[in-house]
Amino acid sequence: MARQMRKTRTLAGCALALCAAACWRAAPEPEAPLTVTRVSPVDEQPLLLNDSVTVYFSDAVDPLSVTTESVAVVGSDGRPVRGSLRTGTNWVTFVPDPPMTATLADGSFRPGERYRLVVAGYPRPDAVRAVDGRRLSETPAREFVMSPAGPVDLPTGRLPAPLRPPNSELPFLQHTTDVLAQVPAGAPRLRLHFTLPVLPTSARPEAFVVRLAHTRQRLDVRRVRVLTTPVDPHPGSTVELDLGTEPRLHGGGPRVTLSAGNLLTVLLATGPDGVRDYSGQEPFPRPITSAPLWQVVHGGSLALVAWPDQDEGIVGDDWLMPGFESQNGIVRPRVRVEAGNGSLGVLRPTSDLTLRPGVAFDRGDGVMVQSVDGKFPFLAIDIPRGVTLRIDSPGPVRLQSVGGIAIAGDLELAAPTATVPTLQHGALASELLAEAPVALVAAGEVRVTGRIVTATTLPSNQTALAIATAARIQLGGELPYNTVLAVERATARSGPAIQGPRGQSLPTAVAFEYGLAAGARFAVRGASPWRLLGRDHDRGVLRFLGASPSLQIRWQTVLADPAEPTAPDLRPDRLPRPESIFDGDWLALRPGSFGRFLVHADLVAGYELPMFEELRLADR
């Protein structure tokens, strides 16, 4: 028995030993810590003012752990300097802002000063991490010094200032354009674009010759400013010439008054006074006849986008839905009491439909609604091609839309007719509608490209339909005999309010009541036309004139169409989301892109209606 127990203990011990050995062999080796392998540039020579600094890591880094707190360059005072961060698989680059003034002291780095690169590591909680969560094992710091101001000798050649030329094969050229640029008379500032960065120390007033084209008189350039505005995918820049609020003839001559229509031209000086790129080269010469021109316009600032403009109305992405209008210098919601409160939503039937007062029906999206007596108050009415809408009523019927009405299919009227009313120009719309057997009433446009027919033949003194709108009527289909076409007086005065073949219809002008019908509660939206922003400006300031606080105003930009550079690229996958904006905001602009304003407001009966006088994106 004792021998058997000893044998059992021996076997158990062997099993434990084997298990321990197996467990020891299966234990994973500890992962190597995340470390900094090198920092570029690695040499001890002073850095140039626009040199980037790159940190390389031993493993791939989590880009979310790379912030301005975890990777920073600080000056001798311990404060971080300006710049941007770029992150790759296993590297992070600090890109400084280049200097733009002749002193070279306005960039991220200043000549001759010492800086320190700090990368956050353990034990800091905001340390740079690997993609698997490992924190940087330590907090390394590297110091470097900037080259002093003045010429710099490099193995590749001598530079006129401590700025490294871009790695580009582009020649140094001034950009040209066939579009005549504009400049406000009260603040004449001209902008010239170049293919490569302009050396700030060479951007002096004497480097530019500005003349009045009609008199050849040379004007003084008060101030020159270099901007870091890329005008294409390559590293270009822009120079702004400020002539002052009171331009003067060159050499301290008398003041010159600029008038709208004047043309200004700019030539580049050559020789010691000429403008140069970072490598010290002058721009490639160009013929005098191809010098750019600017046209002087009225005002103290130049409107890049203004809405509304004198040559346009108010448009939106969906003309059927409730929108805005411009009246007497005010942009306001396009609402009329006679157009109803929109409580039934959008009527857009997908199959043939009969409307009867007091009888529920599917408006086209599965929602059942019904009229209020003989009135059908919709947000919009859209009868698509191939669909017949029949109105069957023993009494008068009024189809109302706070938006627009589109009839591309058939509208069949099975309702009593009435004697043609006496039409009085400027009569109240409510009085005319009260006499109509069937009325289509809209605050927005009415477009008829399908057929509107009656169930029975009309006598010569009878009418079956009145169409009334506060906007315009576009006809391209069939109307019943003696249809009354009523448009608002203001619309009738501003141009052709009824377009297309009218047939045997009876046109007139009426007066609508501005405002919301009782119980109204809906949203209105509007969008300005797309405007080409051009290449002359890289930013603009927003100015809202007389805008109600309840308005929601947004800004949207899009690149030019690759196949048609004069038109915006409106493909759905290319349209960025609009951004909310406020009066006084500065917007960064991408030269050559298109921009527009979008406005939105929620309307409720009994509350003040919002409005604005102008939305403007100006150059200053």
SVG drawing of the C-alpha trace seen along z (x, -y; Angstrom):
<svg xmlns="http://www.w3.org/2000/svg" viewBox="-73 -117 102 119">
<polyline fill="none" stroke="black" stroke-width="0.4" points="0.0,0.0 2.8,-2.4 4.6,-1.5 1.5,-2.3 1.1,-5.7 4.8,-6.6 4.2,-5.6 1.2,-7.9 3.0,-10.9 5.9,-10.3 3.5,-10.4 1.8,-13.5 5.1,-15.3 6.1,-14.5 2.8,-15.8 3.3,-19.1 6.8,-19.4 5.7,-18.8 2.8,-21.3 5.2,-23.9 7.6,-23.4 4.8,-23.7 3.6,-26.9 7.1,-28.3 7.5,-27.7 4.1,-29.2 4.7,-32.5 5.0,-35.3 8.1,-37.5 7.5,-41.1 6.9,-43.5 9.7,-46.0 8.8,-49.5 7.9,-52.2 10.9,-54.5 12.1,-57.4 14.7,-56.0 15.8,-59.3 15.0,-62.9 15.5,-64.5 17.4,-66.6 20.2,-64.9 23.2,-67.1 24.4,-69.8 24.2,-72.6 21.7,-75.4 18.3,-74.9 16.7,-77.2 13.5,-79.1 11.1,-76.9 12.8,-73.5 10.5,-70.8 11.4,-68.5 10.4,-64.8 10.4,-62.3 10.6,-58.6 9.3,-55.9 10.2,-52.2 6.6,-51.1 3.4,-52.5 1.9,-55.2 -1.8,-55.9 -2.6,-59.2 -5.2,-60.1 -2.4,-60.3 -0.5,-62.9 -1.7,-66.3 -0.2,-69.8 0.4,-68.8 2.1,-65.4 4.4,-66.7 5.5,-70.3 8.4,-72.7 9.0,-75.2 11.2,-78.3 13.7,-79.5 10.8,-80.9 9.2,-77.5 6.2,-78.5 5.1,-76.3 5.6,-77.9 3.1,-78.0 3.1,-75.2 1.2,-72.2 1.6,-68.4 1.6,-65.7 1.4,-62.1 2.5,-59.0 2.7,-55.3 5.7,-55.6 6.6,-59.3 5.3,-62.8 6.5,-66.0 6.3,-69.5 5.9,-72.0 6.6,-75.6 4.9,-78.6 7.3,-80.5 8.1,-84.2 6.3,-86.6 7.8,-90.0 11.1,-91.5 12.4,-91.1 11.9,-87.3 10.7,-87.5 7.0,-86.6 7.2,-82.9 7.3,-80.0 11.1,-80.2 13.2,-83.4 16.7,-83.8 19.5,-82.7 17.2,-81.5 17.4,-78.1 14.4,-75.7 13.5,-72.4 11.5,-69.5 9.5,-67.7 7.7,-64.4 5.5,-63.3 6.3,-59.8 5.9,-57.8 4.7,-58.7 2.6,-61.5 -1.0,-60.4 -1.1,-62.2 2.0,-60.3 2.3,-59.3 1.1,-55.7 1.6,-52.8 -1.4,-51.5 -1.6,-48.7 -1.8,-51.2 1.9,-51.1 3.0,-54.5 6.3,-56.0 8.8,-54.8 10.4,-58.2 10.0,-61.9 12.8,-62.8 13.8,-66.3 16.1,-67.5 17.5,-71.0 18.4,-72.9 19.3,-76.4 18.2,-78.5 20.4,-80.1 20.9,-83.9 19.4,-86.4 21.3,-87.1 22.8,-85.0 23.4,-81.3 26.0,-79.1 24.8,-75.5 26.5,-72.7 23.9,-73.2 24.6,-76.9 24.3,-80.3 20.8,-81.4 19.9,-85.1 18.2,-84.3 17.8,-81.3 14.8,-79.9 15.0,-76.6 13.6,-76.6 10.8,-74.2 11.6,-70.9 9.8,-71.8 10.8,-71.9 8.4,-74.7 9.9,-77.9 9.4,-81.1 6.5,-82.8 3.7,-85.2 0.3,-83.7 -1.9,-85.2 -5.7,-85.1 -8.1,-86.1 -10.6,-87.4 -10.5,-91.1 -9.9,-91.4 -11.7,-94.1 -10.5,-96.4 -12.6,-98.8 -11.9,-102.5 -11.9,-103.2 -9.4,-100.5 -7.2,-99.7 -5.2,-96.6 -3.8,-94.6 -2.9,-90.9 -0.3,-89.2 0.1,-85.4 3.4,-83.5 4.2,-79.8 6.8,-79.7 7.2,-81.4 8.3,-85.0 11.3,-85.9 9.9,-88.3 13.1,-90.5 12.6,-91.2 8.9,-92.2 9.5,-96.0 7.4,-98.8 10.1,-99.6 9.8,-96.1 6.4,-96.8 5.4,-99.5 1.7,-100.4 0.2,-102.7 -3.1,-104.1 -3.7,-102.5 -5.4,-105.5 -2.8,-108.1 0.3,-106.0 0.8,-107.8 2.8,-105.8 1.3,-105.4 3.0,-105.0 2.9,-101.5 2.4,-102.2 2.9,-98.7 3.7,-95.2 2.6,-92.1 3.5,-88.5 0.7,-85.9 1.1,-82.2 -1.7,-81.5 -1.4,-78.4 -3.1,-79.0 -2.6,-75.4 -1.3,-72.2 2.3,-73.5 3.9,-75.8 2.9,-79.2 2.3,-82.5 0.6,-85.8 1.8,-89.4 -0.6,-92.2 0.2,-95.8 -1.6,-98.4 -2.0,-101.8 -3.5,-103.5 -6.9,-105.0 -5.6,-108.1 -3.4,-106.9 -0.6,-109.4 1.6,-109.8 5.0,-108.1 7.7,-110.1 5.4,-111.9 3.2,-113.5 -0.4,-114.8 -3.3,-112.6 -5.1,-110.7 -8.8,-110.0 -9.7,-106.5 -13.0,-106.3 -15.2,-103.3 -14.1,-102.0 -10.4,-103.0 -7.9,-100.3 -4.7,-99.7 -1.7,-97.7 1.4,-96.3 4.8,-95.6 7.7,-93.9 10.9,-95.8 14.1,-94.0 17.7,-94.1 18.6,-94.8 15.1,-96.1 13.3,-93.1 11.2,-90.5 12.9,-87.1 12.1,-83.6 13.8,-81.7 16.8,-80.7 17.3,-84.3 16.0,-84.0 13.9,-86.7 10.6,-85.8 10.7,-84.7 10.3,-87.8 7.0,-88.4 5.8,-90.8 4.6,-94.2 1.4,-93.7 0.5,-90.7 0.6,-92.7 -2.4,-92.0 -5.2,-94.6 -7.5,-95.5 -10.8,-97.4 -11.7,-99.9 -15.2,-99.6 -17.2,-101.6 -16.9,-101.0 -14.4,-100.5 -14.4,-96.7 -15.0,-94.2 -17.9,-91.8 -16.8,-88.3 -20.3,-87.0 -23.4,-89.2 -27.0,-88.0 -29.3,-89.1 -27.6,-90.6 -29.3,-93.2 -29.6,-90.8 -31.0,-87.7 -34.0,-86.5 -34.1,-84.0 -33.5,-80.4 -33.2,-77.2 -32.2,-73.6 -35.9,-72.5 -38.2,-75.2 -41.3,-73.3 -40.6,-73.7 -41.2,-76.9 -38.5,-79.4 -37.5,-83.1 -38.2,-86.2 -36.7,-89.6 -39.0,-92.5 -38.0,-96.2 -34.5,-95.5 -35.5,-92.9 -35.2,-89.1 -38.0,-87.5 -39.9,-84.1 -42.2,-83.8 -45.5,-83.2 -49.1,-84.3 -52.1,-83.8 -54.2,-82.6 -51.7,-79.8 -52.8,-78.0 -50.9,-76.6 -49.3,-73.5 -50.7,-71.1 -51.3,-68.3 -47.6,-68.0 -46.4,-67.3 -48.9,-65.9 -47.0,-63.6 -49.2,-60.7 -47.5,-57.6 -50.8,-56.3 -54.1,-57.8 -55.9,-59.6 -59.3,-61.1 -59.7,-64.0 -63.1,-64.5 -63.6,-67.1 -63.8,-65.4 -62.6,-62.0 -59.2,-60.7 -56.6,-59.9 -53.0,-58.8 -50.9,-61.8 -48.3,-59.6 -46.0,-58.4 -48.4,-56.2 -49.7,-59.0 -53.5,-59.4 -54.8,-63.0 -58.1,-64.8 -59.2,-68.3 -60.6,-71.0 -64.0,-71.4 -63.2,-72.2 -59.6,-73.4 -56.6,-71.1 -53.6,-73.0 -50.3,-71.4 -46.6,-72.2 -46.2,-71.5 -48.1,-69.8 -46.3,-67.6 -48.4,-65.5 -45.8,-63.4 -46.0,-62.3 -48.3,-59.3 -50.4,-60.0 -54.0,-61.4 -55.3,-63.5 -59.1,-63.8 -61.1,-66.4 -64.6,-65.2 -66.7,-67.7 -70.2,-69.1 -68.9,-72.4 -65.9,-74.7 -62.4,-73.2 -59.2,-75.1 -55.8,-73.3 -53.3,-75.4 -49.5,-75.2 -47.1,-77.2 -44.4,-76.1 -44.9,-75.5 -47.2,-73.5 -46.0,-71.2 -48.4,-69.4 -46.6,-67.1 -49.4,-64.4 -53.1,-65.0 -55.5,-67.0 -59.2,-66.2 -61.8,-68.6 -65.2,-67.1 -66.8,-70.0 -69.4,-72.7 -68.4,-75.5 -69.1,-79.2 -69.7,-82.3 -66.5,-84.0 -65.8,-86.7 -65.3,-90.3 -61.5,-90.7 -60.2,-93.9 -56.5,-94.5 -55.1,-94.7 -58.2,-93.2 -57.8,-91.1 -56.8,-87.5 -59.2,-86.3 -62.1,-87.9 -61.2,-86.2 -60.6,-82.8 -64.0,-83.0 -65.7,-83.0 -63.6,-80.2 -65.1,-76.6 -61.7,-75.0 -58.6,-77.1 -54.9,-76.2 -53.2,-78.7 -49.4,-78.8 -46.9,-81.2 -44.3,-79.7 -44.2,-79.0 -46.8,-77.1 -45.6,-74.9 -48.0,-73.1 -46.4,-70.8 -49.2,-68.1 -52.9,-68.4 -55.7,-70.1 -59.1,-69.1 -62.7,-69.3 -65.1,-66.3 -67.7,-68.2 -67.6,-70.7 -67.6,-74.3 -70.1,-76.9 -68.5,-80.1 -69.4,-82.2 -68.2,-79.6 -64.9,-78.9 -63.8,-75.8 -60.4,-76.8 -58.4,-79.7 -54.6,-79.5 -53.2,-82.1 -49.6,-82.6 -47.3,-85.1 -44.5,-84.0 -44.7,-83.1 -46.7,-80.7 -44.9,-78.6 -47.2,-76.9 -46.2,-74.1 -49.3,-71.9 -53.1,-72.0 -55.5,-74.3 -59.3,-74.3 -61.2,-77.0 -61.5,-80.3 -58.9,-79.4 -58.2,-82.5 -54.4,-83.1 -53.7,-85.4 -50.3,-86.6 -49.3,-89.0 -49.0,-92.7 -45.3,-93.0 -44.4,-90.0 -46.3,-91.3 -44.4,-94.6 -40.9,-93.0 -41.2,-91.1 -43.1,-88.4 -45.1,-86.7 -46.8,-84.2 -44.6,-82.3 -45.6,-79.9 -48.7,-79.4 -51.8,-80.8 -54.5,-79.5 -58.0,-80.8 -57.1,-81.9 -57.8,-85.0 -54.7,-86.7 -55.0,-89.2 -53.0,-90.7 -54.1,-90.4 -53.1,-91.5 -52.1,-88.8 -51.9,-89.2 -48.4,-88.7 -48.0,-86.4 -48.8,-83.0 -52.3,-81.4 -53.6,-80.3 -51.9,-77.1 -49.0,-77.3 -45.8,-75.7 -43.1,-74.8 -39.5,-75.5 -38.3,-77.7 -35.0,-77.3 -33.1,-79.3 -29.8,-79.2 -27.9,-81.8 -26.5,-81.0 -23.0,-79.5 -20.4,-82.2 -16.8,-81.7 -14.4,-83.0 -11.6,-83.5 -7.8,-83.4 -7.4,-86.9 -8.4,-86.1 -7.6,-83.4 -10.0,-84.6 -13.0,-86.8 -15.0,-88.3 -18.7,-87.8 -21.1,-90.7 -24.8,-90.2 -26.9,-93.3 -30.2,-93.5 -30.3,-89.7 -32.8,-88.4 -31.3,-86.3 -33.6,-83.4 -32.1,-82.9 -29.7,-79.9 -27.1,-80.9 -24.5,-78.5 -21.7,-78.6 -20.9,-75.9 -17.9,-75.7 -17.1,-73.2 -14.3,-72.8 -14.7,-73.6 -16.0,-70.9 -12.9,-69.2 -14.5,-69.2 -15.9,-72.7 -13.7,-75.0 -16.3,-77.8 -19.0,-75.7 -19.1,-74.1 -18.7,-70.3 -22.1,-69.5 -21.8,-65.7 -23.3,-64.5 -20.1,-62.8 -18.2,-66.0 -20.4,-68.4 -19.1,-69.1 -21.4,-69.6 -22.3,-73.3 -20.8,-75.0 -22.6,-77.3 -21.3,-80.9 -21.8,-84.2 -21.4,-87.9 -17.8,-88.9 -16.3,-85.5 -13.3,-85.1 -13.5,-82.3 -10.5,-80.6 -11.1,-80.4 -9.7,-78.0 -8.9,-80.0 -10.8,-78.9 -13.6,-77.3 -17.3,-78.2 -19.2,-79.3 -22.8,-80.1 -25.0,-81.0 -27.8,-78.8 -30.5,-80.1 -33.0,-78.3 -35.8,-79.4 -38.6,-77.7 -41.8,-79.6 -44.7,-79.5 -48.0,-81.5 -48.1,-84.3 -44.4,-84.9 -42.3,-87.5 -41.1,-86.5 -37.3,-86.6 -35.6,-88.6 -32.3,-90.0 -31.1,-92.8 -27.9,-91.3 -25.4,-88.5 -22.0,-89.5 -18.6,-87.8 -16.1,-90.7 -12.4,-90.9 -12.1,-93.0"/>
</svg>
